[in-house]
Amino acid sequence: MATNIIYAFVGGILPALVWLIFWLREDRKSPEPRGLILKTFLLGMGGVLLIALVALIFEKEASRIVDNMALPAIILLASIEEGLKFLAGYFGGIRSVEDNEPVDPLIYMITAALGFVALENTLFILGPMIDGNVLESLVTGHMRFIGASLLHIVSSGFVGMALAFSFYKSLPRKFITTILGLMVAIAFHTFFNIVILTFKGSGATLSAIAVWTGVIFLLWAFERAKAIAR
């Protein structure tokens, strides 16, 4: 049992760290403190723990809500996840003095998303591994590395874009832009989940197109944020 947990944890953490290294390179000229990156990553993981804890406590009620209110439940879950990732990014580094250039919110939001991804993937891999299905665990890890991981990166990236593009704006303008960024993130997350659940096989293709388009847009956003003058 302990060995399975370790393997699942490594299988969830390592892919997230690969993505984290990739995105941190976008800020290599003026990198954020490693302590804040670690703090943000751990807070992102904490979001998954909180959801798992609530699900365990209210298991029957949660199942009833999901069964009876499919679409609202999907929207609610997407809203909770995006909200928790935003809080992880905010309390991890965005509110610190180190958040001193437009590209920084993007870094912190993506780091929070990858912390969330790391533990979420661990839990998804752990299930089949406990049942002795190692092959299914490997397939699950691979699919989530490409699909769900990018979903969380891109959706949190939308919030990071909102903060980056309004970095030197007034506080009310920044607040409104951040709310809009969260709404876009929730809409994108909801769209991804609906496509996967509704279209089955073809849904994987549609969702892959959506997330990779989002990645390209996110790379553009980084370049745009770097070019914003004070």
Backbone torsions as a table, in degrees:
resi	resn	phi	psi	omega
1	MET	NA	-47.8	-179.7
2	ALA	-62.7	-39.0	179.1
3	THR	-64.0	-42.0	178.5
4	ASN	-60.7	-41.2	179.9
5	ILE	-64.2	-42.3	179.6
6	ILE	-63.6	-46.2	179.5
7	TYR	-61.6	-42.4	179.9
8	ALA	-65.2	-39.6	-179.4
9	PHE	-65.2	-43.7	178.0
10	VAL	-64.5	-42.0	179.3
11	GLY	-64.7	-26.5	177.6
12	GLY	-87.2	-37.9	-175.7
13	ILE	-75.8	-47.2	-173.5
14	LEU	-58.1	-47.6	178.3
15	PRO	-61.1	-37.0	178.5
16	ALA	-65.0	-38.2	178.6
17	LEU	-67.9	-34.6	176.5
18	VAL	-61.3	-47.2	177.6
19	TRP	-63.8	-39.3	-178.8
20	LEU	-62.1	-44.9	178.3
21	ILE	-60.1	-40.7	179.6
22	PHE	-59.9	-48.5	-175.9
23	TRP	-75.5	-30.7	177.8
24	LEU	-65.2	-24.0	177.6
25	ARG	-65.0	-20.0	177.7
26	GLU	-69.9	-15.8	-179.8
27	ASP	-123.4	31.1	-173.7
28	ARG	-69.6	-21.4	-180.0
29	LYS	-73.2	-29.9	179.1
30	SER	-142.2	69.0	-172.3
31	PRO	-65.7	152.5	177.4
32	GLU	-78.4	153.6	179.0
33	PRO	-57.6	137.2	-177.8
34	ARG	-61.7	-32.5	178.9
35	GLY	-62.4	-40.7	179.0
36	LEU	-71.7	-35.5	176.6
37	ILE	-62.7	-46.0	179.2
38	LEU	-62.8	-43.7	179.6
39	LYS	-60.0	-45.4	-179.2
40	THR	-64.7	-42.2	178.8
41	PHE	-60.3	-45.7	-179.3
42	LEU	-67.5	-37.3	176.5
43	LEU	-64.8	-36.4	175.3
44	GLY	-61.7	-41.5	175.9
45	MET	-62.7	-37.2	179.8
46	GLY	-61.0	-29.8	177.7
47	GLY	-62.1	-39.3	178.2
48	VAL	-67.7	-41.1	178.2
49	LEU	-60.1	-41.0	-179.8
50	LEU	-64.4	-44.3	178.8
51	ILE	-63.4	-43.8	-179.8
52	ALA	-62.9	-39.5	-180.0
53	LEU	-65.2	-46.1	179.1
54	VAL	-63.1	-40.4	179.6
55	ALA	-63.1	-37.6	179.1
56	LEU	-69.1	-40.9	-177.8
57	ILE	-69.0	-41.0	-176.0
58	PHE	-113.1	43.8	-173.2
59	GLU	-58.2	-48.3	-177.5
60	LYS	-66.1	-44.1	-179.7
61	GLU	-64.8	-40.0	179.8
62	ALA	-64.7	-42.0	179.3
63	SER	-63.5	-40.3	180.0
64	ARG	-64.9	-41.4	179.5
65	ILE	-63.9	-44.6	-179.0
66	VAL	-63.9	-40.9	-178.3
67	ASP	-69.2	-39.9	-173.5
68	ASN	-91.3	-19.6	-176.1
69	MET	-134.7	66.8	-172.3
70	ALA	-55.0	-59.5	-176.5
71	LEU	-65.6	-49.1	176.8
72	PRO	-58.4	-35.1	179.5
73	ALA	-66.4	-39.2	178.4
74	ILE	-64.3	-43.6	179.1
75	ILE	-64.9	-42.3	-179.6
76	LEU	-62.7	-44.8	-179.3
77	LEU	-64.8	-41.5	178.0
78	ALA	-62.3	-40.3	-180.0
79	SER	-64.8	-42.3	179.8
80	ILE	-64.1	-46.2	-177.7
81	GLU	-64.7	-44.1	179.4
82	GLU	-67.1	-36.1	177.4
83	GLY	-65.6	-42.3	179.7
84	LEU	-66.8	-38.7	178.1
85	LYS	-66.7	-37.6	177.3
86	PHE	-63.7	-44.2	178.9
87	LEU	-62.5	-38.9	178.0
88	ALA	-63.2	-43.1	178.8
89	GLY	-67.0	-39.7	-177.5
90	TYR	-67.4	-52.5	-177.6
91	PHE	-78.0	-16.6	178.0
92	GLY	-76.2	-45.0	-176.3
93	GLY	-154.7	-23.3	-174.4
94	ILE	-64.5	-34.1	-178.8
95	ARG	-85.9	-0.4	-178.5
96	SER	-85.4	166.6	178.5
97	VAL	-69.2	-16.4	179.4
98	GLU	-74.9	-14.5	175.8
99	ASP	-82.1	78.3	-169.0
100	ASN	-122.7	12.7	174.2
101	GLU	-151.0	154.7	-172.4
102	PRO	-55.4	-30.8	-177.2
103	VAL	-73.9	-19.9	-174.7
104	ASP	-62.1	-44.3	178.8
105	PRO	-59.1	-34.4	176.5
106	LEU	-62.0	-43.7	179.8
107	ILE	-62.4	-47.0	-177.3
108	TYR	-67.9	-38.3	179.7
109	MET	-67.9	-40.6	178.5
110	ILE	-68.4	-37.3	177.1
111	THR	-62.9	-42.7	177.0
112	ALA	-62.1	-41.9	179.0
113	ALA	-61.7	-40.0	-178.2
114	LEU	-73.3	-30.4	171.5
115	GLY	-63.5	-42.5	176.8
116	PHE	-60.9	-46.6	-179.8
117	VAL	-60.2	-42.9	-175.4
118	ALA	-57.4	-48.6	-177.5
119	LEU	-78.2	-35.8	178.1
120	GLU	-61.3	-45.4	178.4
121	ASN	-63.7	-37.8	178.0
122	THR	-58.0	-44.6	-178.8
123	LEU	-67.1	-38.0	179.0
124	PHE	-67.9	-36.3	179.7
125	ILE	-74.4	-33.8	-174.3
126	LEU	-64.0	-37.8	-177.3
127	GLY	-54.4	-63.6	179.7
128	PRO	-64.5	-28.1	-179.8
129	MET	-68.0	-38.1	177.2
130	ILE	-63.4	-34.8	178.7
131	ASP	-77.9	-0.5	178.9
132	GLY	86.6	7.3	-178.8
133	ASN	-96.1	82.2	-176.8
134	VAL	-67.0	-39.8	-179.0
135	LEU	-60.6	-43.1	178.7
136	GLU	-63.5	-36.4	177.3
137	SER	-63.2	-42.5	179.1
138	LEU	-64.9	-42.6	179.0
139	VAL	-64.5	-43.0	179.2
140	THR	-60.4	-45.9	179.2
141	GLY	-61.1	-42.6	-179.6
142	HIS	-64.5	-45.8	-177.9
143	MET	-65.4	-38.9	-179.1
144	ARG	-73.8	-28.9	175.6
145	PHE	-61.0	-37.8	-177.8
146	ILE	-87.4	-43.0	-171.4
147	GLY	-92.5	-75.8	-174.0
148	ALA	-61.9	-35.7	179.5
149	SER	-61.5	-46.8	179.5
150	LEU	-66.7	-34.0	176.7
151	LEU	-57.0	-50.2	-178.0
152	HIS	-66.8	-37.7	178.7
153	ILE	-62.4	-48.7	-176.3
154	VAL	-68.6	-43.8	-177.9
155	SER	-64.4	-43.9	176.0
156	SER	-68.3	-30.1	176.9
157	GLY	-61.1	-33.4	177.6
158	PHE	-61.9	-39.6	177.4
159	VAL	-68.0	-41.8	177.2
160	GLY	-60.7	-38.3	176.7
161	MET	-61.8	-45.0	-179.6
162	ALA	-59.0	-42.7	179.0
163	LEU	-70.2	-37.2	-179.1
164	ALA	-67.5	-47.0	-175.0
165	PHE	-73.7	-15.9	177.8
166	SER	-111.0	17.9	-171.7
167	PHE	-56.4	-41.9	-176.6
168	TYR	-102.1	13.6	179.1
169	LYS	-86.6	173.0	177.9
170	SER	-67.0	160.9	-178.3
171	LEU	-60.1	-45.3	177.5
172	PRO	-61.0	-41.0	178.8
173	ARG	-63.8	-40.9	179.6
174	LYS	-65.3	-40.3	179.7
175	PHE	-62.2	-47.9	-179.3
176	ILE	-62.8	-43.6	-179.8
177	THR	-63.6	-38.4	179.0
178	THR	-65.7	-41.9	177.3
179	ILE	-61.0	-42.6	178.0
180	LEU	-63.1	-40.5	177.4
181	GLY	-61.3	-42.0	177.4
182	LEU	-64.2	-38.7	179.1
183	MET	-65.0	-41.7	177.3
184	VAL	-64.4	-41.6	179.1
185	ALA	-61.1	-44.8	179.5
186	ILE	-65.0	-41.4	179.3
187	ALA	-63.6	-43.2	179.8
188	PHE	-65.3	-43.9	179.3
189	HIS	-62.2	-44.1	179.3
190	THR	-63.8	-44.6	178.1
191	PHE	-57.1	-46.3	179.6
192	PHE	-57.9	-48.5	-177.4
193	ASN	-66.0	-41.0	179.8
194	ILE	-64.4	-43.1	179.5
195	VAL	-61.4	-45.7	-179.8
196	ILE	-62.1	-43.3	-175.8
197	LEU	-76.7	-30.0	-173.0
198	THR	-89.5	-44.5	-171.0
199	PHE	-99.1	0.3	175.6
200	LYS	51.7	-113.5	-174.9
201	GLY	-59.8	-50.4	-179.7
202	SER	-68.1	-23.0	178.8
203	GLY	-63.3	-33.1	178.6
204	ALA	-63.7	-38.5	179.1
205	THR	-68.5	-45.9	-179.7
206	LEU	-62.4	-42.8	-179.2
207	SER	-68.0	-36.5	178.1
208	ALA	-63.9	-42.1	177.3
209	ILE	-61.1	-42.1	-178.4
210	ALA	-63.7	-47.3	-175.9
211	VAL	-71.4	-37.7	179.5
212	TRP	-71.5	-31.1	171.7
213	THR	-64.3	-40.3	177.0
214	GLY	-63.1	-37.7	178.7
215	VAL	-63.8	-43.5	178.3
216	ILE	-61.3	-42.8	178.6
217	PHE	-64.2	-36.9	180.0
218	LEU	-67.7	-40.2	176.7
219	LEU	-62.4	-39.3	175.6
220	TRP	-63.1	-41.6	-178.7
221	ALA	-61.3	-37.8	177.8
222	PHE	-61.9	-45.8	-179.9
223	GLU	-64.8	-38.7	178.3
224	ARG	-66.0	-40.7	179.5
225	ALA	-65.5	-38.4	178.3
226	LYS	-64.3	-26.7	-175.7
227	ALA	-89.1	-7.0	-178.6
228	ILE	-70.0	125.6	-180.0
229	ALA	-88.5	151.0	177.2
230	ARG	-63.0	NA	NA
